[in-house]
Amino acid sequence: MEISQIYLIIAIIALAITLAVIFFVRKGKRKNQLTPLTGLAFAFIIAGIVFVEGRWMSYGFFGVAIILAVIDMIMKTKKRK
């Protein structure tokens, strides 16, 4: 196993632990739920991390995630007005 694969596994495990802690701590309070668009952006970020060997594909996933996150922010600000 190469060192880059070990770092990738450590990052995925840390992310899973963080999500588990957030899920269990906020079980009673569901005020700030993720929208489906935000969840999709998060999935593209994970895909960008997983496919790190294909740089352009990884950058593409990150770019799509950023675009989806910006669209979601715009939609949320329009709902508040």
C-alpha distances in whole Angstrom, upper triangle without the diagonal:
4,7,8,6,7,11,11,11,13,15,16,16,19,21,21,23,25,26,27,29,31,31,33,35,36,37,41,41,40,42,39,37,35,37,35,35,33,31,30,29,27,25,25,23,21,20,20,17,15,16,15,14,18,20,23,22,21,24,26,25,25,29,30,29,31,34,34,34,37,39,38,40,43,43,43,46,48,48,49,52
4,5,5,7,9,10,11,13,15,16,17,19,20,21,23,25,26,27,29,31,32,33,35,37,38,41,41,40,42,39,37,35,36,35,34,32,30,29,28,26,25,24,22,20,19,19,16,14,15,13,12,16,17,21,21,19,22,24,23,24,27,28,27,29,32,33,32,35,37,37,38,41,42,42,44,47,47,48,51
4,5,5,6,9,10,11,12,14,15,17,18,20,21,23,24,26,27,29,30,32,33,35,36,40,39,38,40,37,36,33,35,34,33,31,29,29,27,25,24,23,21,19,19,18,15,14,15,13,13,17,17,21,21,19,21,24,23,23,26,28,26,28,31,31,31,34,36,36,36,39,41,40,42,45,45,46,49
4,5,5,6,9,10,11,12,14,15,16,18,20,21,23,24,26,27,28,30,32,33,34,38,37,36,37,34,33,30,32,31,30,28,26,25,24,22,21,20,17,16,16,14,11,11,12,9,10,13,14,17,17,15,17,20,19,19,22,24,23,24,27,28,28,30,32,32,33,36,37,37,39,42,42,43,46
4,5,5,6,9,10,11,12,14,15,16,18,20,21,22,24,26,27,29,30,32,33,36,36,35,36,33,32,29,31,30,29,27,25,24,23,21,19,19,17,15,15,14,11,10,11,10,10,14,15,18,17,15,18,20,19,19,23,24,23,25,28,28,28,30,32,32,33,36,37,37,39,42,42,43,46
4,5,5,6,9,10,11,12,14,15,16,18,20,21,23,24,26,27,28,30,31,35,35,34,36,33,32,29,31,31,30,28,26,26,24,22,21,21,18,16,17,16,13,12,14,13,14,17,18,22,21,18,21,23,21,21,25,26,24,26,29,29,29,32,34,33,34,37,38,38,40,42,42,43,46
4,5,5,6,9,10,10,12,14,15,16,18,20,21,22,24,26,27,28,30,33,33,32,33,31,29,27,29,29,28,25,24,24,22,19,19,19,16,14,15,14,11,11,13,11,13,16,16,20,19,16,18,21,19,19,22,24,22,23,27,27,26,29,31,30,31,34,35,35,37,40,40,40,43
4,5,5,6,9,10,11,12,14,15,17,18,20,21,22,24,26,27,28,32,31,30,32,29,27,25,27,26,25,22,21,20,19,16,16,16,13,11,12,11,8,7,10,9,11,14,15,18,16,13,16,18,16,16,20,21,19,21,24,24,23,26,28,28,29,32,33,32,35,37,37,38,41
4,5,5,6,9,10,11,12,14,15,16,18,20,21,22,24,26,27,30,30,29,31,29,27,25,27,26,26,23,21,21,21,17,16,17,15,12,13,14,10,9,12,12,14,17,18,21,19,16,19,21,19,19,23,23,21,23,26,26,25,28,30,29,30,34,34,34,36,39,38,39,42
4,6,5,6,9,10,11,12,14,15,16,18,20,21,22,24,26,29,29,28,30,27,26,24,27,26,26,24,22,22,21,18,18,19,16,13,15,15,12,12,15,14,16,20,20,23,21,18,21,23,20,20,23,24,22,23,27,26,25,28,30,29,30,33,34,33,35,38,38,38,42
4,5,5,6,9,10,11,12,14,15,17,18,20,21,22,24,27,27,26,27,25,23,21,24,23,23,20,18,19,18,14,15,15,12,10,13,12,9,10,13,12,15,18,18,20,19,16,18,20,17,16,20,21,18,20,23,23,21,24,27,25,26,30,30,29,32,35,34,35,38
4,5,5,6,9,10,11,12,14,15,16,18,20,21,22,26,26,24,26,23,22,20,22,21,21,19,16,17,16,13,12,14,11,8,11,12,9,9,12,13,16,18,18,21,19,16,18,20,16,16,20,20,17,20,23,22,21,24,26,24,26,29,29,29,31,34,33,34,37
4,5,5,6,9,10,10,12,14,15,16,18,20,21,25,25,24,26,24,22,21,23,23,24,21,18,20,19,16,15,17,15,12,15,16,12,12,16,16,19,21,22,24,22,19,22,23,20,20,23,23,21,23,26,25,23,27,29,27,28,31,32,30,33,36,35,36,39
4,5,5,6,9,10,11,12,14,15,16,18,20,23,23,23,24,22,21,20,23,23,23,20,18,20,19,15,16,17,15,12,16,16,13,14,18,17,20,23,22,25,23,20,22,23,20,19,23,23,20,22,25,24,22,25,27,25,26,30,30,29,31,34,33,33,37
4,5,5,6,9,10,11,12,14,15,16,18,21,21,20,22,19,18,16,19,19,19,16,14,16,15,11,12,14,11,9,13,14,11,12,16,16,20,21,21,23,21,18,19,21,18,16,20,20,17,18,22,20,19,22,24,22,23,26,27,25,28,31,30,30,34
4,5,5,6,9,10,10,12,14,15,16,20,20,19,21,19,17,16,19,19,20,17,14,16,16,13,13,15,14,11,14,16,13,14,17,18,21,23,24,25,23,20,22,23,19,19,22,22,19,21,24,22,20,24,26,23,24,28,28,26,29,32,31,31,35
4,5,5,6,9,10,11,12,14,15,19,19,19,21,19,18,18,21,21,22,19,17,19,19,15,16,19,17,14,18,19,16,17,21,21,24,26,26,28,26,23,25,26,23,22,25,25,22,23,26,24,23,26,28,25,26,30,30,28,30,33,32,32,36
4,5,5,6,9,10,11,12,14,17,17,17,18,16,16,15,19,19,20,17,15,18,17,14,15,18,15,14,17,18,16,17,21,21,25,26,26,28,26,22,24,25,22,20,23,23,20,21,24,22,20,23,25,22,23,26,27,25,27,30,29,29,32
4,5,5,6,9,10,11,12,15,15,14,16,14,13,12,16,16,17,14,12,15,15,12,13,16,14,13,16,18,16,17,21,21,25,26,26,27,25,22,23,24,20,20,22,22,18,20,23,20,18,22,23,20,21,25,24,23,25,28,27,27,31
4,5,5,6,8,10,10,14,15,15,17,16,15,15,18,19,20,18,15,18,19,15,16,19,18,16,19,21,19,19,23,24,27,29,29,30,28,25,27,27,24,23,26,25,22,24,26,24,22,25,27,24,24,28,27,25,28,31,29,29,33
4,5,5,6,8,10,13,13,14,16,15,15,15,19,20,22,19,17,20,20,17,18,21,19,18,22,23,21,22,26,26,29,31,31,32,30,27,28,29,26,25,28,27,23,25,27,25,23,26,27,24,25,28,28,25,28,31,29,29,33
4,6,5,6,8,11,11,11,13,12,11,12,16,17,19,16,15,18,18,15,17,20,18,17,21,22,21,22,25,26,30,31,30,31,29,26,27,28,24,23,26,25,21,22,25,22,20,23,24,21,21,25,24,22,24,27,25,25,29
4,6,6,6,10,10,10,12,12,11,12,15,16,18,16,14,17,18,15,17,20,19,18,21,23,22,23,26,27,30,32,32,32,30,27,28,29,25,24,27,25,22,23,25,23,21,24,25,21,22,26,24,22,25,27,25,25,29
4,6,5,9,10,11,14,14,13,15,18,20,22,20,18,21,22,19,20,24,22,21,24,26,25,25,29,30,33,35,35,36,33,30,32,32,29,28,30,29,25,27,29,26,24,28,28,25,25,29,28,25,28,31,28,28,32
4,6,8,9,10,13,13,13,15,19,21,23,20,19,23,23,20,22,25,23,22,26,27,26,27,30,31,35,36,36,37,35,32,33,33,30,28,31,30,26,27,29,27,24,27,28,25,25,28,27,25,27,30,27,27,30
4,5,5,7,9,10,10,13,16,18,20,18,17,21,21,19,21,24,23,22,26,27,26,27,31,31,35,36,36,36,34,31,32,32,29,27,29,28,25,26,27,25,22,25,26,22,22,25,24,21,24,26,24,23,27
4,6,7,10,11,11,14,17,18,21,19,18,21,22,20,21,25,24,23,26,28,27,28,32,33,36,37,37,38,35,33,34,34,30,29,31,30,26,28,29,26,24,27,27,24,24,27,26,23,26,28,25,25,29
4,6,9,12,12,15,18,20,23,21,20,24,25,23,24,28,27,27,30,32,31,32,35,36,40,40,40,41,38,36,36,36,33,32,34,32,29,30,31,28,26,28,28,25,25,28,26,23,26,28,25,24,28
4,6,8,9,13,16,18,21,19,18,22,23,21,23,26,26,25,29,30,30,31,34,35,39,39,39,39,37,34,35,34,31,30,31,30,26,27,28,25,23,25,25,22,22,24,23,20,22,24,21,20,24
4,6,6,9,12,15,17,15,15,19,20,18,20,23,23,23,26,28,28,29,32,33,37,37,36,37,34,32,32,32,28,27,29,27,23,24,25,22,20,22,22,18,19,21,20,17,19,21,18,18,22
4,6,10,12,15,17,15,16,19,20,19,21,24,24,24,27,28,29,30,33,34,38,38,37,37,34,32,32,32,28,27,28,26,23,23,24,21,19,21,21,17,17,19,17,14,16,18,16,15,19
4,7,9,13,14,12,13,16,16,15,18,21,20,21,24,25,25,27,29,30,34,34,33,33,31,28,28,28,25,23,24,23,19,20,21,18,15,17,17,14,13,16,15,12,14,17,14,14,18
4,6,9,11,10,10,13,14,13,16,18,18,19,22,23,23,25,27,29,32,32,32,31,29,27,27,26,23,22,23,21,18,19,20,16,14,17,17,13,14,16,15,12,15,17,15,15,19
4,6,8,6,6,10,10,10,12,15,15,16,18,20,20,22,24,25,29,29,28,28,25,23,23,22,19,18,19,17,14,15,16,13,11,14,14,10,12,15,13,11,15,17,15,16,20
4,5,5,6,9,10,11,12,14,15,17,19,20,21,23,24,26,29,29,28,27,25,23,23,22,19,18,19,16,14,15,15,11,10,13,12,8,10,13,11,10,13,15,13,15,18
4,5,5,6,9,10,10,12,14,15,16,18,20,21,22,24,28,27,26,25,23,21,22,20,17,17,18,15,12,14,14,10,11,13,12,9,12,14,12,12,16,17,15,18,21
4,5,5,6,9,10,11,13,14,15,17,19,20,21,23,26,25,24,23,20,19,19,17,14,14,14,11,9,11,10,7,7,10,8,6,10,12,10,11,14,15,15,17,20
4,5,5,6,9,10,11,12,14,15,17,18,20,21,25,24,23,22,20,18,18,17,14,13,14,11,9,10,10,7,6,9,9,7,9,12,11,11,14,16,15,17,20
4,5,5,6,9,10,11,12,14,15,16,18,20,23,23,23,22,19,18,18,17,14,14,15,12,10,12,13,10,9,13,13,10,13,16,15,14,18,19,18,20,23
4,5,5,6,9,10,10,12,14,15,16,18,22,20,20,19,17,15,16,14,11,12,13,10,8,11,11,8,9,12,12,10,13,16,15,16,19,20,20,22,25
4,5,5,6,9,10,11,13,14,15,17,20,19,18,17,15,13,13,12,9,9,10,7,4,7,8,6,6,10,10,9,12,14,14,15,18,19,19,21,24
4,5,5,6,9,10,11,12,14,16,19,19,18,18,16,13,14,14,10,9,12,10,7,9,11,9,9,12,13,12,14,17,17,17,20,22,21,23,26
4,5,5,6,9,10,10,12,14,17,17,17,17,14,12,14,13,9,10,12,10,8,11,13,11,11,15,15,14,17,19,19,19,22,24,24,26,29
4,5,5,6,9,10,10,12,15,14,14,14,11,9,10,9,5,6,9,7,5,9,11,9,10,14,14,14,16,19,19,20,23,24,24,26,29
4,5,5,6,9,10,11,14,14,13,14,11,9,10,10,6,6,9,9,6,9,11,11,11,14,15,15,17,19,20,20,23,25,25,27,29
4,5,5,6,9,10,14,14,14,15,12,10,12,12,9,9,12,12,10,12,15,14,14,17,19,18,20,23,23,23,26,28,28,29,32
4,5,5,6,8,11,11,12,12,9,7,10,10,7,8,11,11,10,13,15,14,15,18,19,19,21,24,24,25,27,29,29,31,34
4,6,5,6,10,9,9,10,7,4,7,8,5,6,9,10,9,12,14,14,15,17,19,19,21,23,24,25,27,29,30,31,34
4,6,5,9,10,10,12,10,7,9,11,9,9,12,13,12,14,17,17,17,20,22,21,23,25,26,27,29,31,32,33,35
4,6,8,10,11,13,10,8,11,13,10,11,15,15,14,17,19,19,19,22,24,23,25,28,28,29,31,33,34,35,38
4,6,6,8,10,7,6,9,10,9,11,14,14,14,17,19,19,20,23,24,24,26,28,29,30,32,34,35,36,39
4,6,6,9,8,6,9,11,10,11,14,15,15,17,19,20,21,23,25,25,27,29,30,31,33,35,36,37,40
4,6,9,9,8,11,13,13,14,16,18,18,20,22,23,24,26,28,29,30,32,33,34,36,38,39,41,43
4,6,5,6,9,10,11,12,14,16,17,19,20,21,23,25,26,27,29,31,32,33,35,37,38,39,42
4,5,5,6,8,10,11,12,14,15,16,18,20,21,23,24,26,27,29,30,32,33,35,36,38,40
4,5,5,6,9,10,10,12,14,15,16,18,20,21,22,24,26,27,28,30,32,33,35,36,38
4,5,5,6,9,10,11,12,14,15,17,18,20,21,23,24,26,27,29,31,32,33,35,37
4,5,5,6,9,10,11,13,14,16,17,19,20,21,23,25,26,27,29,31,32,33,36
4,5,5,6,9,10,11,12,14,15,17,18,20,21,23,24,26,27,29,30,32,34
4,5,5,6,9,10,11,12,14,15,17,18,20,21,23,24,26,27,29,31,32
4,5,5,6,9,10,11,12,14,15,16,18,20,21,22,25,26,27,29,31
4,5,5,6,9,10,10,12,14,15,16,18,20,21,23,25,26,27,29
4,5,5,6,9,10,11,12,14,15,17,18,20,21,23,25,26,28
4,5,5,6,9,10,11,12,14,15,16,18,20,21,23,25,26
4,5,5,6,9,10,10,12,14,15,16,18,20,21,23,25
4,5,5,6,9,10,11,12,14,15,17,19,20,21,23
4,5,5,6,9,10,11,12,14,16,17,19,20,22
4,5,5,6,9,10,11,12,14,15,17,19,21
4,5,5,6,9,10,11,12,14,15,17,19
4,5,5,6,9,10,11,12,14,16,17
4,5,5,6,9,10,11,13,15,16
4,5,5,6,9,10,11,13,15
4,5,5,6,9,10,11,13
4,5,5,6,9,10,11
4,6,5,6,9,10
4,5,5,6,9
4,5,5,7
4,6,6
4,6
4
